[in-house]
């Protein structure tokens, strides 16, 4: 049995961009992650998730997964203010779907 060839940097270049563009999970509004209002981001993700017939999960999970995917792929390069806005969009998304916030504690709790 032969071992698969090790992945090179060229194999991994643009992976998240390809996933975002070719994902069958949701058709996102152009520039949704550049919006400045967390509620607008959440509403856009909600519309996309509910309109999609190709998603594998319920609308809430599909929308939250796409937002989390974006946050994880942006990593440390994402400015703190932008990260706060996108994290707030998660809370807005939970509120839109009536889901409780769980697990994470706020600083100072």
Biopython code that builds the backbone (N, CA, C, O; Angstrom):
import numpy as np
from Bio.PDB.StructureBuilder import StructureBuilder

atoms = [
    (1, "UNK", "N", (0.835, -1.172, 0.000)),
    (1, "UNK", "CA", (0.000, 0.000, 0.000)),
    (1, "UNK", "C", (0.886, 1.244, 0.000)),
    (1, "UNK", "O", (1.884, 1.296, 0.718)),
    (2, "UNK", "N", (0.529, 2.231, -0.792)),
    (2, "UNK", "CA", (1.337, 3.448, -0.865)),
    (2, "UNK", "C", (0.718, 4.544, -0.016)),
    (2, "UNK", "O", (-0.500, 4.630, 0.136)),
    (3, "UNK", "N", (1.577, 5.366, 0.525)),
    (3, "UNK", "CA", (1.112, 6.495, 1.326)),
    (3, "UNK", "C", (0.741, 7.644, 0.398)),
    (3, "UNK", "O", (1.385, 7.834, -0.633)),
    (4, "UNK", "N", (-0.283, 8.409, 0.746)),
    (4, "UNK", "CA", (-0.611, 9.577, -0.070)),
    (4, "UNK", "C", (0.506, 10.616, 0.038)),
    (4, "UNK", "O", (1.194, 10.714, 1.054)),
    (5, "UNK", "N", (0.662, 11.372, -1.019)),
    (5, "UNK", "CA", (1.692, 12.415, -1.034)),
    (5, "UNK", "C", (1.355, 13.468, 0.015)),
    (5, "UNK", "O", (0.185, 13.802, 0.202)),
    (6, "UNK", "N", (2.362, 13.993, 0.697)),
    (6, "UNK", "CA", (2.094, 15.037, 1.696)),
    (6, "UNK", "C", (1.524, 16.287, 1.016)),
    (6, "UNK", "O", (1.857, 16.610, -0.125)),
    (7, "UNK", "N", (0.667, 16.962, 1.749)),
    (7, "UNK", "CA", (0.083, 18.183, 1.195)),
    (7, "UNK", "C", (1.122, 19.291, 1.157)),
    (7, "UNK", "O", (1.929, 19.448, 2.073)),
    (8, "UNK", "N", (1.080, 20.037, 0.096)),
    (8, "UNK", "CA", (1.995, 21.162, -0.043)),
    (8, "UNK", "C", (1.228, 22.455, 0.204)),
    (8, "UNK", "O", (-0.002, 22.455, 0.267)),
    (9, "UNK", "N", (1.952, 23.539, 0.340)),
    (9, "UNK", "CA", (1.313, 24.838, 0.540)),
    (9, "UNK", "C", (0.410, 25.166, -0.640)),
    (9, "UNK", "O", (-0.636, 25.791, -0.461)),
    (10, "UNK", "N", (0.794, 24.758, -1.835)),
    (10, "UNK", "CA", (-0.012, 25.019, -3.032)),
    (10, "UNK", "C", (-1.353, 24.301, -2.964)),
    (10, "UNK", "O", (-2.350, 24.805, -3.481)),
    (11, "UNK", "N", (-1.391, 23.115, -2.326)),
    (11, "UNK", "CA", (-2.642, 22.369, -2.182)),
    (11, "UNK", "C", (-3.619, 23.090, -1.266)),
    (11, "UNK", "O", (-4.833, 22.995, -1.448)),
    (12, "UNK", "N", (-3.089, 23.815, -0.279)),
    (12, "UNK", "CA", (-3.935, 24.441, 0.728)),
    (12, "UNK", "C", (-4.269, 25.891, 0.408)),
    (12, "UNK", "O", (-5.143, 26.468, 1.054)),
    (13, "UNK", "N", (-3.619, 26.481, -0.543)),
    (13, "UNK", "CA", (-3.852, 27.880, -0.880)),
    (13, "UNK", "C", (-5.275, 28.070, -1.377)),
    (13, "UNK", "O", (-5.720, 27.390, -2.301)),
    (14, "UNK", "N", (-5.971, 28.988, -0.763)),
    (14, "UNK", "CA", (-7.314, 29.326, -1.212)),
    (14, "UNK", "C", (-8.391, 28.332, -0.824)),
    (14, "UNK", "O", (-9.502, 28.391, -1.349)),
    (15, "UNK", "N", (-8.080, 27.412, 0.093)),
    (15, "UNK", "CA", (-9.054, 26.398, 0.484)),
    (15, "UNK", "C", (-10.334, 27.030, 1.016)),
    (15, "UNK", "O", (-11.425, 26.685, 0.562)),
    (16, "UNK", "N", (-10.218, 27.946, 1.967)),
    (16, "UNK", "CA", (-11.422, 28.539, 2.559)),
    (16, "UNK", "C", (-12.163, 29.401, 1.545)),
    (16, "UNK", "O", (-13.390, 29.487, 1.584)),
    (17, "UNK", "N", (-11.433, 30.035, 0.644)),
    (17, "UNK", "CA", (-12.085, 30.833, -0.394)),
    (17, "UNK", "C", (-12.904, 29.930, -1.313)),
    (17, "UNK", "O", (-14.029, 30.268, -1.680)),
    (18, "UNK", "N", (-12.338, 28.781, -1.683)),
    (18, "UNK", "CA", (-13.080, 27.830, -2.524)),
    (18, "UNK", "C", (-14.319, 27.325, -1.807)),
    (18, "UNK", "O", (-15.389, 27.219, -2.407)),
    (19, "UNK", "N", (-14.177, 27.011, -0.515)),
    (19, "UNK", "CA", (-15.313, 26.511, 0.255)),
    (19, "UNK", "C", (-16.410, 27.569, 0.312)),
    (19, "UNK", "O", (-17.585, 27.262, 0.112)),
    (20, "UNK", "N", (-16.026, 28.804, 0.584)),
    (20, "UNK", "CA", (-17.003, 29.877, 0.687)),
    (20, "UNK", "C", (-17.734, 30.105, -0.634)),
    (20, "UNK", "O", (-18.949, 30.297, -0.650)),
    (21, "UNK", "N", (-16.996, 30.082, -1.732)),
    (21, "UNK", "CA", (-17.607, 30.342, -3.035)),
    (21, "UNK", "C", (-18.413, 29.164, -3.561)),
    (21, "UNK", "O", (-19.446, 29.360, -4.201)),
    (22, "UNK", "N", (-17.959, 27.954, -3.304)),
    (22, "UNK", "CA", (-18.612, 26.795, -3.909)),
    (22, "UNK", "C", (-19.465, 26.006, -2.930)),
    (22, "UNK", "O", (-19.968, 24.937, -3.276)),
    (23, "UNK", "N", (-19.639, 26.512, -1.714)),
    (23, "UNK", "CA", (-20.424, 25.802, -0.718)),
    (23, "UNK", "C", (-21.852, 25.627, -1.199)),
    (23, "UNK", "O", (-22.457, 26.543, -1.756)),
    (24, "UNK", "N", (-22.372, 24.447, -0.976)),
    (24, "UNK", "CA", (-23.758, 24.187, -1.317)),
    (24, "UNK", "C", (-24.663, 24.427, -0.125)),
    (24, "UNK", "O", (-25.867, 24.187, -0.200)),
    (25, "UNK", "N", (-24.100, 24.895, 0.963)),
    (25, "UNK", "CA", (-24.889, 25.097, 2.168)),
    (25, "UNK", "C", (-25.778, 26.327, 2.058)),
    (25, "UNK", "O", (-26.978, 26.247, 2.320)),
    (26, "UNK", "N", (-25.216, 27.443, 1.680)),
    (26, "UNK", "CA", (-25.976, 28.699, 1.631)),
    (26, "UNK", "C", (-25.480, 29.572, 0.482)),
    (26, "UNK", "O", (-24.296, 29.568, 0.147)),
    (27, "UNK", "N", (-26.389, 30.307, -0.104)),
    (27, "UNK", "CA", (-26.026, 31.362, -1.040)),
    (27, "UNK", "C", (-26.084, 32.655, -0.248)),
    (27, "UNK", "O", (-27.166, 33.166, 0.042)),
    (28, "UNK", "N", (-24.926, 33.179, 0.099)),
    (28, "UNK", "CA", (-24.853, 34.354, 0.962)),
    (28, "UNK", "C", (-25.003, 35.643, 0.171)),
    (28, "UNK", "O", (-24.640, 35.723, -1.002)),
    (29, "UNK", "N", (-25.542, 36.642, 0.840)),
    (29, "UNK", "CA", (-25.619, 37.995, 0.288)),
    (29, "UNK", "C", (-24.179, 38.482, 0.093)),
    (29, "UNK", "O", (-23.321, 38.269, 0.950)),
    (30, "UNK", "N", (-23.932, 39.126, -1.024)),
    (30, "UNK", "CA", (-22.596, 39.679, -1.302)),
    (30, "UNK", "C", (-22.207, 40.635, -0.176)),
    (30, "UNK", "O", (-22.967, 41.548, 0.146)),
    (31, "UNK", "N", (-21.039, 40.437, 0.423)),
    (31, "UNK", "CA", (-20.523, 41.341, 1.449)),
    (31, "UNK", "C", (-21.187, 41.223, 2.806)),
    (31, "UNK", "O", (-21.083, 42.142, 3.618)),
    (32, "UNK", "N", (-21.867, 40.116, 3.076)),
    (32, "UNK", "CA", (-22.577, 39.981, 4.350)),
    (32, "UNK", "C", (-21.635, 40.143, 5.543)),
    (32, "UNK", "O", (-22.032, 40.716, 6.558)),
    (33, "UNK", "N", (-20.413, 39.658, 5.446)),
    (33, "UNK", "CA", (-19.510, 39.724, 6.582)),
    (33, "UNK", "C", (-18.804, 41.072, 6.693)),
    (33, "UNK", "O", (-18.000, 41.275, 7.603)),
    (34, "UNK", "N", (-19.092, 41.988, 5.785)),
    (34, "UNK", "CA", (-18.529, 43.341, 5.881)),
    (34, "UNK", "C", (-19.553, 44.340, 6.413)),
    (34, "UNK", "O", (-19.226, 45.506, 6.633)),
    (35, "UNK", "N", (-20.794, 43.887, 6.621)),
    (35, "UNK", "CA", (-21.810, 44.776, 7.188)),
    (35, "UNK", "C", (-21.374, 45.195, 8.585)),
    (35, "UNK", "O", (-20.680, 44.445, 9.272)),
    (36, "UNK", "N", (-21.780, 46.402, 9.012)),
    (36, "UNK", "CA", (-21.324, 46.920, 10.298)),
    (36, "UNK", "C", (-22.329, 46.706, 11.431)),
    (36, "UNK", "O", (-21.973, 46.853, 12.600)),
    (37, "UNK", "N", (-23.564, 46.367, 11.109)),
    (37, "UNK", "CA", (-24.596, 46.159, 12.124)),
    (37, "UNK", "C", (-24.778, 44.660, 12.365)),
    (37, "UNK", "O", (-25.163, 43.932, 11.450)),
    (38, "UNK", "N", (-24.506, 44.188, 13.588)),
    (38, "UNK", "CA", (-24.640, 42.759, 13.881)),
    (38, "UNK", "C", (-26.030, 42.209, 13.558)),
    (38, "UNK", "O", (-26.157, 41.070, 13.110)),
    (39, "UNK", "N", (-27.062, 43.004, 13.783)),
    (39, "UNK", "CA", (-28.426, 42.541, 13.490)),
    (39, "UNK", "C", (-28.623, 42.343, 11.992)),
    (39, "UNK", "O", (-29.273, 41.385, 11.573)),
    (40, "UNK", "N", (-28.067, 43.240, 11.181)),
    (40, "UNK", "CA", (-28.177, 43.109, 9.724)),
    (40, "UNK", "C", (-27.448, 41.853, 9.229)),
    (40, "UNK", "O", (-27.919, 41.168, 8.320)),
    (41, "UNK", "N", (-26.306, 41.564, 9.830)),
    (41, "UNK", "CA", (-25.563, 40.348, 9.478)),
    (41, "UNK", "C", (-26.421, 39.127, 9.798)),
    (41, "UNK", "O", (-26.573, 38.223, 8.977)),
    (42, "UNK", "N", (-26.981, 39.118, 11.017)),
    (42, "UNK", "CA", (-27.808, 37.986, 11.449)),
    (42, "UNK", "C", (-29.047, 37.835, 10.562)),
    (42, "UNK", "O", (-29.407, 36.719, 10.187)),
    (43, "UNK", "N", (-29.692, 38.939, 10.230)),
    (43, "UNK", "CA", (-30.884, 38.872, 9.373)),
    (43, "UNK", "C", (-30.537, 38.351, 7.982)),
    (43, "UNK", "O", (-31.293, 37.572, 7.402)),
    (44, "UNK", "N", (-29.410, 38.775, 7.453)),
    (44, "UNK", "CA", (-28.982, 38.303, 6.136)),
    (44, "UNK", "C", (-28.696, 36.806, 6.156)),
    (44, "UNK", "O", (-29.094, 36.081, 5.245)),
    (45, "UNK", "N", (-28.003, 36.344, 7.200)),
    (45, "UNK", "CA", (-27.717, 34.918, 7.322)),
    (45, "UNK", "C", (-29.004, 34.114, 7.501)),
    (45, "UNK", "O", (-29.139, 33.015, 6.963)),
    (46, "UNK", "N", (-29.940, 34.666, 8.257)),
    (46, "UNK", "CA", (-31.229, 34.001, 8.454)),
    (46, "UNK", "C", (-31.967, 33.863, 7.124)),
    (46, "UNK", "O", (-32.485, 32.793, 6.804)),
    (47, "UNK", "N", (-32.012, 34.946, 6.353)),
    (47, "UNK", "CA", (-32.687, 34.895, 5.042)),
    (47, "UNK", "C", (-32.033, 33.850, 4.140)),
    (47, "UNK", "O", (-32.720, 33.070, 3.482)),
    (48, "UNK", "N", (-30.709, 33.843, 4.115)),
    (48, "UNK", "CA", (-29.990, 32.885, 3.277)),
    (48, "UNK", "C", (-30.259, 31.452, 3.703)),
    (48, "UNK", "O", (-30.489, 30.580, 2.865)),
    (49, "UNK", "N", (-30.230, 31.211, 5.004)),
    (49, "UNK", "CA", (-30.423, 29.855, 5.519)),
    (49, "UNK", "C", (-31.841, 29.360, 5.263)),
    (49, "UNK", "O", (-32.043, 28.199, 4.906)),
    (50, "UNK", "N", (-32.808, 30.229, 5.443)),
    (50, "UNK", "CA", (-34.193, 29.803, 5.255)),
    (50, "UNK", "C", (-34.561, 29.653, 3.784)),
    (50, "UNK", "O", (-35.448, 28.870, 3.444)),
    (51, "UNK", "N", (-33.896, 30.389, 2.921)),
    (51, "UNK", "CA", (-34.173, 30.294, 1.484)),
    (51, "UNK", "C", (-33.482, 29.090, 0.846)),
    (51, "UNK", "O", (-33.923, 28.601, -0.194)),
    (52, "UNK", "N", (-32.413, 28.618, 1.456)),
    (52, "UNK", "CA", (-31.635, 27.528, 0.873)),
    (52, "UNK", "C", (-32.358, 26.196, 0.992)),
    (52, "UNK", "O", (-32.882, 25.854, 2.052)),
    (53, "UNK", "N", (-32.381, 25.459, -0.087)),
    (53, "UNK", "CA", (-32.951, 24.105, -0.077)),
    (53, "UNK", "C", (-31.832, 23.064, -0.133)),
    (53, "UNK", "O", (-32.090, 21.860, -0.131)),
    (54, "UNK", "N", (-30.586, 23.543, -0.184)),
    (54, "UNK", "CA", (-29.441, 22.640, -0.291)),
    (54, "UNK", "C", (-28.742, 22.421, 1.031)),
    (54, "UNK", "O", (-27.827, 21.602, 1.114)),
    (55, "UNK", "N", (-29.147, 23.129, 2.062)),
    (55, "UNK", "CA", (-28.451, 23.012, 3.339)),
    (55, "UNK", "C", (-28.704, 21.640, 3.950)),
    (55, "UNK", "O", (-29.731, 21.010, 3.698)),
    (56, "UNK", "N", (-27.762, 21.197, 4.744)),
    (56, "UNK", "CA", (-27.879, 19.874, 5.368)),
    (56, "UNK", "C", (-28.466, 19.947, 6.769)),
    (56, "UNK", "O", (-29.009, 18.958, 7.263)),
    (57, "UNK", "N", (-28.367, 21.095, 7.410)),
    (57, "UNK", "CA", (-28.839, 21.248, 8.788)),
    (57, "UNK", "C", (-30.049, 22.184, 8.810)),
    (57, "UNK", "O", (-30.428, 22.761, 7.790)),
    (58, "UNK", "N", (-30.639, 22.318, 9.986)),
    (58, "UNK", "CA", (-31.738, 23.275, 10.158)),
    (58, "UNK", "C", (-31.199, 24.688, 9.890)),
    (58, "UNK", "O", (-29.991, 24.906, 9.985)),
    (59, "UNK", "N", (-32.060, 25.637, 9.562)),
    (59, "UNK", "CA", (-31.592, 26.991, 9.204)),
    (59, "UNK", "C", (-30.684, 27.638, 10.251)),
    (59, "UNK", "O", (-29.660, 28.223, 9.899)),
    (60, "UNK", "N", (-31.046, 27.540, 11.533)),
    (60, "UNK", "CA", (-30.214, 28.156, 12.560)),
    (60, "UNK", "C", (-28.788, 27.599, 12.535)),
    (60, "UNK", "O", (-27.819, 28.358, 12.548)),
    (61, "UNK", "N", (-28.667, 26.279, 12.499)),
    (61, "UNK", "CA", (-27.340, 25.656, 12.505)),
    (61, "UNK", "C", (-26.550, 25.996, 11.256)),
    (61, "UNK", "O", (-25.339, 26.207, 11.328)),
    (62, "UNK", "N", (-27.221, 26.053, 10.107)),
    (62, "UNK", "CA", (-26.529, 26.383, 8.863)),
    (62, "UNK", "C", (-25.987, 27.818, 8.908)),
    (62, "UNK", "O", (-24.851, 28.076, 8.510)),
    (63, "UNK", "N", (-26.814, 28.743, 9.397)),
    (63, "UNK", "CA", (-26.400, 30.150, 9.478)),
    (63, "UNK", "C", (-25.264, 30.330, 10.487)),
    (63, "UNK", "O", (-24.283, 31.020, 10.211)),
    (64, "UNK", "N", (-25.404, 29.706, 11.654)),
    (64, "UNK", "CA", (-24.379, 29.832, 12.687)),
    (64, "UNK", "C", (-23.070, 29.184, 12.216)),
    (64, "UNK", "O", (-21.986, 29.699, 12.489)),
    (65, "UNK", "N", (-23.175, 28.071, 11.519)),
    (65, "UNK", "CA", (-21.974, 27.400, 11.019)),
    (65, "UNK", "C", (-21.217, 28.275, 10.033)),
    (65, "UNK", "O", (-19.987, 28.329, 10.070)),
    (66, "UNK", "N", (-21.933, 28.956, 9.157)),
    (66, "UNK", "CA", (-21.276, 29.812, 8.172)),
    (66, "UNK", "C", (-20.583, 30.990, 8.863)),
    (66, "UNK", "O", (-19.471, 31.361, 8.490)),
    (67, "UNK", "N", (-21.235, 31.571, 9.862)),
    (67, "UNK", "CA", (-20.643, 32.681, 10.608)),
    (67, "UNK", "C", (-19.403, 32.208, 11.381)),
    (67, "UNK", "O", (-18.376, 32.885, 11.379)),
    (68, "UNK", "N", (-19.499, 31.073, 12.023)),
    (68, "UNK", "CA", (-18.371, 30.525, 12.769)),
    (68, "UNK", "C", (-17.220, 30.166, 11.833)),
    (68, "UNK", "O", (-16.055, 30.402, 12.153)),
    (69, "UNK", "N", (-17.550, 29.598, 10.682)),
    (69, "UNK", "CA", (-16.537, 29.265, 9.683)),
    (69, "UNK", "C", (-15.761, 30.527, 9.298)),
    (69, "UNK", "O", (-14.531, 30.516, 9.265)),
    (70, "UNK", "N", (-16.480, 31.612, 9.007)),
    (70, "UNK", "CA", (-15.830, 32.858, 8.624)),
    (70, "UNK", "C", (-14.920, 33.362, 9.748)),
    (70, "UNK", "O", (-13.776, 33.741, 9.498)),
    (71, "UNK", "N", (-15.426, 33.366, 10.984)),
    (71, "UNK", "CA", (-14.623, 33.840, 12.119)),
    (71, "UNK", "C", (-13.371, 32.992, 12.312)),
    (71, "UNK", "O", (-12.288, 33.528, 12.550)),
    (72, "UNK", "N", (-13.513, 31.687, 12.212)),
    (72, "UNK", "CA", (-12.362, 30.801, 12.394)),
    (72, "UNK", "C", (-11.326, 30.977, 11.293)),
    (72, "UNK", "O", (-10.127, 30.961, 11.570)),
    (73, "UNK", "N", (-11.764, 31.143, 10.062)),
    (73, "UNK", "CA", (-10.824, 31.289, 8.948)),
    (73, "UNK", "C", (-10.139, 32.643, 8.978)),
    (73, "UNK", "O", (-8.994, 32.753, 8.539)),
    (74, "UNK", "N", (-10.800, 33.680, 9.482)),
    (74, "UNK", "CA", (-10.179, 35.008, 9.564)),
    (74, "UNK", "C", (-9.076, 35.012, 10.616)),
    (74, "UNK", "O", (-8.063, 35.694, 10.463)),
    (75, "UNK", "N", (-9.279, 34.254, 11.671)),
    (75, "UNK", "CA", (-8.252, 34.075, 12.695)),
    (75, "UNK", "C", (-7.758, 35.359, 13.325)),
    (75, "UNK", "O", (-8.531, 36.284, 13.578)),
    (76, "UNK", "N", (-6.464, 35.403, 13.575)),
    (76, "UNK", "CA", (-5.856, 36.549, 14.265)),
    (76, "UNK", "C", (-5.787, 37.793, 13.402)),
    (76, "UNK", "O", (-5.557, 38.889, 13.913)),
    (77, "UNK", "N", (-5.981, 37.640, 12.118)),
    (77, "UNK", "CA", (-5.893, 38.798, 11.218)),
    (77, "UNK", "C", (-7.115, 39.710, 11.334)),
    (77, "UNK", "O", (-7.093, 40.845, 10.859)),
    (78, "UNK", "N", (-8.165, 39.220, 11.958)),
    (78, "UNK", "CA", (-9.395, 39.993, 12.090)),
    (78, "UNK", "C", (-9.231, 41.030, 13.196)),
    (78, "UNK", "O", (-8.919, 40.670, 14.331)),
    (79, "UNK", "N", (-9.437, 42.316, 12.886)),
    (79, "UNK", "CA", (-9.319, 43.350, 13.926)),
    (79, "UNK", "C", (-10.319, 43.101, 15.065)),
    (79, "UNK", "O", (-11.401, 42.558, 14.840)),
    (80, "UNK", "N", (-9.953, 43.495, 16.271)),
    (80, "UNK", "CA", (-10.774, 43.244, 17.458)),
    (80, "UNK", "C", (-12.186, 43.817, 17.303)),
    (80, "UNK", "O", (-13.161, 43.177, 17.696)),
    (81, "UNK", "N", (-12.297, 45.007, 16.737)),
    (81, "UNK", "CA", (-13.611, 45.635, 16.571)),
    (81, "UNK", "C", (-14.496, 44.812, 15.631)),
    (81, "UNK", "O", (-15.690, 44.643, 15.877)),
    (82, "UNK", "N", (-13.901, 44.311, 14.568)),
    (82, "UNK", "CA", (-14.637, 43.491, 13.595)),
    (82, "UNK", "C", (-15.080, 42.168, 14.223)),
    (82, "UNK", "O", (-16.202, 41.707, 14.012)),
    (83, "UNK", "N", (-14.161, 41.562, 15.008)),
    (83, "UNK", "CA", (-14.484, 40.315, 15.693)),
    (83, "UNK", "C", (-15.649, 40.527, 16.665)),
    (83, "UNK", "O", (-16.552, 39.693, 16.741)),
    (84, "UNK", "N", (-15.633, 41.647, 17.413)),
    (84, "UNK", "CA", (-16.725, 41.944, 18.346)),
    (84, "UNK", "C", (-18.055, 42.063, 17.602)),
    (84, "UNK", "O", (-19.080, 41.570, 18.074)),
    (85, "UNK", "N", (-18.036, 42.711, 16.451)),
    (85, "UNK", "CA", (-19.244, 42.868, 15.651)),
    (85, "UNK", "C", (-19.785, 41.508, 15.209)),
    (85, "UNK", "O", (-20.985, 41.251, 15.300)),
    (86, "UNK", "N", (-18.891, 40.639, 14.732)),
    (86, "UNK", "CA", (-19.317, 39.323, 14.258)),
    (86, "UNK", "C", (-19.746, 38.413, 15.411)),
    (86, "UNK", "O", (-20.660, 37.604, 15.253)),
    (87, "UNK", "N", (-19.095, 38.539, 16.562)),
    (87, "UNK", "CA", (-19.530, 37.773, 17.739)),
    (87, "UNK", "C", (-20.906, 38.258, 18.193)),
    (87, "UNK", "O", (-21.735, 37.457, 18.625)),
    (88, "UNK", "N", (-21.150, 39.557, 18.095)),
    (88, "UNK", "CA", (-22.466, 40.106, 18.437)),
    (88, "UNK", "C", (-23.518, 39.591, 17.453)),
    (88, "UNK", "O", (-24.673, 39.385, 17.826)),
    (89, "UNK", "N", (-23.117, 39.386, 16.207)),
    (89, "UNK", "CA", (-24.043, 38.834, 15.205)),
    (89, "UNK", "C", (-24.471, 37.425, 15.599)),
    (89, "UNK", "O", (-25.597, 37.021, 15.310)),
    (90, "UNK", "N", (-23.595, 36.676, 16.250)),
    (90, "UNK", "CA", (-23.968, 35.346, 16.738)),
    (90, "UNK", "C", (-25.093, 35.464, 17.764)),
    (90, "UNK", "O", (-26.064, 34.707, 17.731)),
    (91, "UNK", "N", (-24.946, 36.428, 18.676)),
    (91, "UNK", "CA", (-25.990, 36.631, 19.685)),
    (91, "UNK", "C", (-27.309, 37.059, 19.033)),
    (91, "UNK", "O", (-28.384, 36.618, 19.439)),
    (92, "UNK", "N", (-27.211, 37.917, 18.025)),
    (92, "UNK", "CA", (-28.421, 38.350, 17.303)),
    (92, "UNK", "C", (-29.080, 37.163, 16.599)),
    (92, "UNK", "O", (-30.305, 37.043, 16.585)),
    (93, "UNK", "N", (-28.272, 36.305, 16.028)),
    (93, "UNK", "CA", (-28.790, 35.119, 15.338)),
    (93, "UNK", "C", (-29.502, 34.199, 16.334)),
    (93, "UNK", "O", (-30.577, 33.671, 16.048)),
    (94, "UNK", "N", (-28.893, 34.019, 17.499)),
    (94, "UNK", "CA", (-29.538, 33.206, 18.543)),
    (94, "UNK", "C", (-30.883, 33.818, 18.924)),
    (94, "UNK", "O", (-31.875, 33.104, 19.076)),
    (95, "UNK", "N", (-30.913, 35.138, 19.079)),
    (95, "UNK", "CA", (-32.153, 35.819, 19.456)),
    (95, "UNK", "C", (-33.222, 35.651, 18.371)),
    (95, "UNK", "O", (-34.391, 35.431, 18.690)),
    (96, "UNK", "N", (-32.840, 35.751, 17.108)),
    (96, "UNK", "CA", (-33.799, 35.594, 16.014)),
    (96, "UNK", "C", (-34.459, 34.217, 16.022)),
    (96, "UNK", "O", (-35.631, 34.076, 15.672)),
    (97, "UNK", "N", (-33.698, 33.214, 16.424)),
    (97, "UNK", "CA", (-34.214, 31.843, 16.437)),
    (97, "UNK", "C", (-34.670, 31.394, 17.819)),
    (97, "UNK", "O", (-35.069, 30.242, 17.994)),
    (98, "UNK", "N", (-34.615, 32.287, 18.799)),
    (98, "UNK", "CA", (-35.053, 31.944, 20.146)),
    (98, "UNK", "C", (-34.193, 30.891, 20.810)),
    (98, "UNK", "O", (-34.685, 30.081, 21.595)),
    (99, "UNK", "N", (-32.907, 30.903, 20.496)),
    (99, "UNK", "CA", (-31.973, 29.929, 21.071)),
    (99, "UNK", "C", (-31.226, 30.580, 22.224)),
    (99, "UNK", "O", (-30.777, 31.720, 22.103)),
    (100, "UNK", "N", (-31.088, 29.872, 23.340)),
    (100, "UNK", "CA", (-30.352, 30.445, 24.475)),
    (100, "UNK", "C", (-28.860, 30.458, 24.208)),
    (100, "UNK", "O", (-28.331, 29.619, 23.480)),
    (101, "UNK", "N", (-28.211, 31.408, 24.799)),
    (101, "UNK", "CA", (-26.746, 31.470, 24.728)),
    (101, "UNK", "C", (-26.212, 30.486, 25.749)),
    (101, "UNK", "O", (-26.683, 30.452, 26.886)),
    (102, "UNK", "N", (-25.240, 29.689, 25.358)),
    (102, "UNK", "CA", (-24.738, 28.689, 26.289)),
    (102, "UNK", "C", (-23.222, 28.608, 26.266)),
    (102, "UNK", "O", (-22.575, 28.949, 25.276)),
    (103, "UNK", "N", (-22.680, 28.153, 27.368)),
    (103, "UNK", "CA", (-21.248, 27.852, 27.412)),
    (103, "UNK", "C", (-20.333, 29.004, 27.723)),
    (103, "UNK", "O", (-19.637, 28.973, 28.738)),
    (104, "UNK", "N", (-20.307, 30.032, 26.878)),
    (104, "UNK", "CA", (-19.340, 31.127, 27.032)),
    (104, "UNK", "C", (-19.757, 32.071, 28.145)),
    (104, "UNK", "O", (-20.935, 32.397, 28.294)),
    (105, "UNK", "N", (-18.786, 32.500, 28.915)),
    (105, "UNK", "CA", (-19.052, 33.498, 29.958)),
    (105, "UNK", "C", (-18.415, 34.803, 29.547)),
    (105, "UNK", "O", (-17.363, 34.817, 28.909)),
    (106, "UNK", "N", (-19.036, 35.876, 29.903)),
    (106, "UNK", "CA", (-18.503, 37.209, 29.626)),
    (106, "UNK", "C", (-17.369, 37.507, 30.599)),
    (106, "UNK", "O", (-17.334, 36.971, 31.706)),
    (107, "UNK", "N", (-16.450, 38.359, 30.183)),
    (107, "UNK", "CA", (-15.358, 38.788, 31.051)),
    (107, "UNK", "C", (-15.969, 39.519, 32.262)),
    (107, "UNK", "O", (-16.873, 40.342, 32.109)),
    (108, "UNK", "N", (-15.478, 39.216, 33.426)),
    (108, "UNK", "CA", (-15.976, 39.866, 34.634)),
    (108, "UNK", "C", (-17.084, 39.098, 35.310)),
    (108, "UNK", "O", (-17.556, 39.520, 36.366)),
    (109, "UNK", "N", (-17.519, 37.990, 34.748)),
    (109, "UNK", "CA", (-18.575, 37.182, 35.386)),
    (109, "UNK", "C", (-17.997, 36.332, 36.487)),
    (109, "UNK", "O", (-18.727, 35.586, 37.139)),
]
sb = StructureBuilder()
sb.init_structure("model")
sb.init_model(0)
sb.init_chain("A")
sb.init_seg("    ")
for serial, (resi, resn, name, xyz) in enumerate(atoms, 1):
    if name == "N":
        sb.init_residue(resn, " ", resi, " ")
    sb.init_atom(name, np.array(xyz, "f"), 0.0, 1.0, " ", f" {name:<3s}", serial, name[0])
structure = sb.get_structure()
